[in-house]
Amino acid sequence: MFPWALHHLPGPHQEIFRYQETVRGFVHQEIIRHKLRAPEDPKDFISCYLAQITKAMDDPVSTFNEENLLQVVIDLFLGGTDTTATTLHWALIYMVQHEAVQERVQQELDKVLDTARAVHYEDRERLPYTRAVLHEVQRLSSVVAVGAVRQCVTSTRVGGYPMPKGTIILPNLASVLYDPECWETPRQFNPGHFLDKNGNFVVNEAFLPFSAGHWVCPGDQLARMELFLMFATLLRTFWFQLPEGSLGLRLEYIFGGTLQPQPQEICAVPRLGSPITREEDLALRQQVIQRGKQGTFSLSQHLLPWVLEDQRGKAKSPQVDRGGPAGSAPPAGSAARSRMGAL
């Protein structure tokens, strides 16, 4: 009833307000920097919006002002990070849960990309299984379970129920993503939902993680590109598994603005660069885990692959196992352990 009062009451919500002010301060500084630049052709969203504010200065009903600019940029900033990071969290959890799927993705990446130094978005056309797995992650995790608010522009009927003009509607996206009439195994992780009998990637019209219609997520294409590049790069560079002594994955979600996974630890083990057999690869992964318990890092700060030290003690800078890129390295045998949520 009095939401403004929350700012004056103690409690855990004050931490949220502090985070909010941090983001607002960052965006405000960016707006100031843009205003101080010499006048030129607008080259980004903030510049275009500031130019529109200037044009609309004499319009008394214009909504173009700096406060609205601040809010819009914050919306874009949060919308472009929260859902993407959450989806990647779920992707890593599902890869740990389904080792055979993780291995098959890595085999496809190694075969198709070979010694290419980086993954490109155009590569997705040659990676049908990787693409199908990522789509299945988005479907099953249903990070945004409820779409944006709609309103009936005319009276109609839905499922036999009257919907008068002006009715407020909240689309339940999860009901479509889990519809047994559209998916063979709606409550199970199954990349086959997006593959035909020949293993080619196919689009299912019930796949609506970004909503649909005029209110579809405006950043869906950017999100698709980010998810593919990050997921493919991570799977190409690391093998993901639970740390020693783990009690298992916690798959229950935390309900909020997005459906977040539970905080938990996952080991990111660098994939070895020399051409070795699967049995040798698995054995060396275990050695890396056992000898590197002290190593912890944030995935967001260590996406570059590492130069690994040869098991014989001779330093080398190989390609990542079966064709991945090379980079800088920590000490040999260190295990990359990432707390979910650090992306």
Sequence and secondary structure as in RCSB ss.txt:
>XXXX:A:sequence
MFPWALHHLPGPHQEIFRYQETVRGFVHQEIIRHKLRAPEDPKDFISCYLAQITKAMDDPVSTFNEENLLQVVID
LFLGGTDTTATTLHWALIYMVQHEAVQERVQQELDKVLDTARAVHYEDRERLPYTRAVLHEVQRLSSVVAVGAVR
QCVTSTRVGGYPMPKGTIILPNLASVLYDPECWETPRQFNPGHFLDKNGNFVVNEAFLPFSAGHWVCPGDQLARM
ELFLMFATLLRTFWFQLPEGSLGLRLEYIFGGTLQPQPQEICAVPRLGSPITREEDLALRQQVIQRGKQGTFSLS
QHLLPWVLEDQRGKAKSPQVDRGGPAGSAPPAGSAARSRMGAL
>XXXX:A:secstr
  GGGGGGS STHHHHHHHHHHHHHHHHHHHHHHHHS      SHHHHHHHHHHHTTT TT   SHHHHHHHHHH
HHHHTTHHHHHHHHHHHHHHHH HHHHHHHHHHHHHHHTT SS  GGGGGG HHHHHHHHHHHHHH SS B   E
E SS EEETTEEE TT EE  BHHHHHT TTT SSTTS  GGGGB TTS B   TT  TT  GGGS TTHHHHHH
HHHHHHHHHHHHEEEE  TT       EE SSS EE   EEEEEE   S   HHHHHHHHHHHHHH TT B  GG
G  S    B TTS B    BTTTB      STT  EEEETT  
